[in-house]
Amino acid sequence: MANTSDAEHDRLAAAVEILDRLVAFDTTSARSNIELIDWVAEYLQSHGIGSTRSAAFEGKANLFATIGPAERGGVILSGPKVVVTRTADGAVHGFSAVCTHQGCTVDVVGHGTIDCPCHGSRFDAATGAVVAGPALRPLPPIGVEVRNGQVFRT
């Protein structure tokens, strides 16, 4: 590789190795993703990053991890259309992932907001309140709790 240092080459090689491992998992929707989830959780743990696993349905799971600054981020679960967020103090919140403006599914959670791609509505990640319209109503809350490191709907 021209113009790359040994350290850059090593980082690139490590990234390629991780990608090779990830794409080797059979993630066909009819099959379980548990082996992949377990591998990612162990990989994160080996780098000092905790994660929370939640059961999606039989043979399937979701994994939530905070990497980087503890800002208000979250994850969007497409199956049940739920947004799960975690605030800097560790509190976990759930909201509908359906925008109250015209029913689009939100697509980004980060920097303290939950964002809708259709018309630009933004919602507070801790409360679901409208931060920017055109939506006029907050995202409805959905009860969630963490038990034994897994997120459950209440």
C-alpha positions as CSV (number, residue, x, y, z in Angstrom):
1,M,0.0,0.0,0.0
2,A,1.6,3.2,-1.2
3,N,2.0,6.1,1.3
4,T,0.6,4.3,4.3
5,S,2.5,3.8,7.5
6,D,2.9,0.4,9.2
7,A,0.4,1.5,11.9
8,E,-2.2,2.5,9.2
9,H,-1.6,-0.8,7.4
10,D,-2.1,-2.7,10.6
11,R,-5.3,-0.9,11.4
12,L,-6.6,-1.5,7.9
13,A,-5.7,-5.2,8.1
14,A,-7.5,-5.5,11.5
15,A,-10.6,-3.8,10.1
16,V,-10.6,-6.2,7.1
17,E,-10.2,-9.2,9.4
18,I,-13.3,-8.0,11.5
19,L,-15.3,-7.4,8.3
20,D,-14.4,-10.9,7.0
21,R,-15.6,-12.4,10.3
22,L,-18.8,-10.4,10.3
23,V,-19.8,-11.3,6.7
24,A,-19.1,-15.0,7.4
25,F,-22.1,-15.2,9.7
26,D,-25.2,-16.5,8.0
27,T,-27.7,-13.8,8.8
28,T,-30.4,-15.1,6.5
29,S,-33.7,-13.9,8.1
30,A,-35.0,-17.4,8.5
31,R,-31.9,-18.3,10.7
32,S,-30.9,-17.3,14.2
33,N,-28.6,-14.3,14.6
34,I,-27.6,-15.3,18.2
35,E,-24.1,-16.5,17.1
36,L,-23.4,-13.1,15.5
37,I,-24.8,-11.2,18.5
38,D,-22.7,-13.3,20.9
39,W,-19.6,-12.6,18.8
40,V,-20.1,-8.9,18.6
41,A,-20.9,-8.7,22.4
42,E,-17.7,-10.6,23.2
43,Y,-15.7,-8.4,20.8
44,L,-17.0,-5.3,22.4
45,Q,-16.4,-6.6,25.9
46,S,-12.8,-7.4,24.9
47,H,-12.4,-3.7,24.2
48,G,-14.0,-2.6,27.5
49,I,-17.4,-1.7,25.9
50,G,-20.5,-3.0,27.6
51,S,-23.6,-4.0,25.7
52,T,-27.2,-4.8,26.4
53,R,-28.8,-7.7,24.6
54,S,-32.6,-7.9,24.1
55,A,-34.6,-10.8,22.8
56,A,-36.4,-9.9,19.6
57,F,-38.2,-13.2,19.1
58,E,-37.3,-16.9,19.0
59,G,-33.7,-17.3,17.8
60,K,-33.2,-13.5,17.2
61,A,-31.8,-10.8,19.4
62,N,-30.8,-7.2,19.3
63,L,-27.6,-5.7,20.8
64,F,-27.3,-2.2,22.2
65,A,-23.9,-0.6,23.0
66,T,-22.7,2.9,23.6
67,I,-19.4,3.6,22.0
68,G,-17.8,7.0,22.5
69,P,-19.2,9.8,24.6
70,A,-22.2,9.0,26.8
71,E,-24.6,11.2,24.9
72,R,-28.2,10.7,24.3
73,G,-28.3,8.0,21.6
74,G,-30.4,5.0,20.9
75,V,-31.5,2.3,18.6
76,I,-34.5,1.9,16.3
77,L,-36.1,-1.6,16.3
78,S,-37.9,-2.0,12.9
79,G,-40.0,-5.1,13.8
80,P,-42.0,-3.6,16.7
81,K,-41.3,0.0,15.5
82,V,-39.9,1.1,18.8
83,V,-37.1,3.5,19.6
84,V,-35.0,2.7,22.7
85,T,-32.8,5.5,24.0
86,R,-30.4,5.8,26.8
87,T,-29.6,9.1,28.4
88,A,-26.2,10.1,29.8
89,D,-27.4,9.1,33.3
90,G,-28.1,5.6,32.1
91,A,-31.9,5.9,32.1
92,V,-33.5,3.8,29.3
93,H,-36.6,5.2,27.5
94,G,-38.9,3.8,24.8
95,F,-41.0,5.6,22.2
96,S,-43.0,4.7,19.1
97,A,-40.8,4.8,16.0
98,V,-43.7,6.2,14.0
99,C,-43.5,10.0,13.4
100,T,-46.6,11.8,14.6
101,H,-46.6,14.1,11.6
102,Q,-47.5,11.7,8.7
103,G,-46.6,8.2,10.0
104,C,-43.1,7.7,8.6
105,T,-40.7,5.6,10.6
106,V,-37.9,7.6,12.2
107,D,-34.4,6.6,11.0
108,V,-31.7,8.3,13.1
109,V,-31.1,8.6,16.8
110,G,-28.1,10.7,18.0
111,H,-26.9,13.9,19.4
112,G,-30.0,14.0,21.7
113,T,-32.7,13.7,19.0
114,I,-34.8,11.1,17.2
115,D,-35.1,12.2,13.6
116,C,-37.7,11.5,10.9
117,P,-36.4,11.4,7.3
118,C,-39.7,12.3,5.6
119,H,-40.2,16.0,6.5
120,G,-37.5,16.7,9.0
121,S,-39.3,16.4,12.4
122,R,-37.0,15.9,15.3
123,F,-37.9,14.6,18.8
124,D,-36.0,14.8,22.1
125,A,-34.4,11.4,22.8
126,A,-35.1,11.6,26.5
127,T,-38.7,12.7,26.4
128,G,-40.1,12.2,22.9
129,A,-41.1,15.9,22.8
130,V,-41.0,17.7,19.5
131,V,-37.8,19.6,19.0
132,A,-38.4,20.6,15.4
133,G,-41.6,20.3,13.3
134,P,-43.6,19.9,11.2
135,A,-44.8,17.3,13.8
136,L,-46.9,18.9,16.5
137,R,-47.3,15.9,18.9
138,P,-44.5,14.1,20.8
139,L,-43.6,10.5,20.1
140,P,-45.9,8.3,22.3
141,P,-43.9,6.6,25.1
142,I,-43.6,2.9,25.2
143,G,-42.7,1.3,28.5
144,V,-39.3,-0.5,28.6
145,E,-37.1,-1.7,31.3
146,V,-33.7,-3.4,31.6
147,R,-33.6,-6.7,33.5
148,N,-30.4,-8.8,33.7
149,G,-28.8,-6.8,30.9
150,Q,-31.7,-7.2,28.5
151,V,-34.3,-4.6,27.4
152,F,-38.0,-5.7,27.7
153,R,-41.2,-4.0,26.8
154,T,-43.4,-3.4,29.9
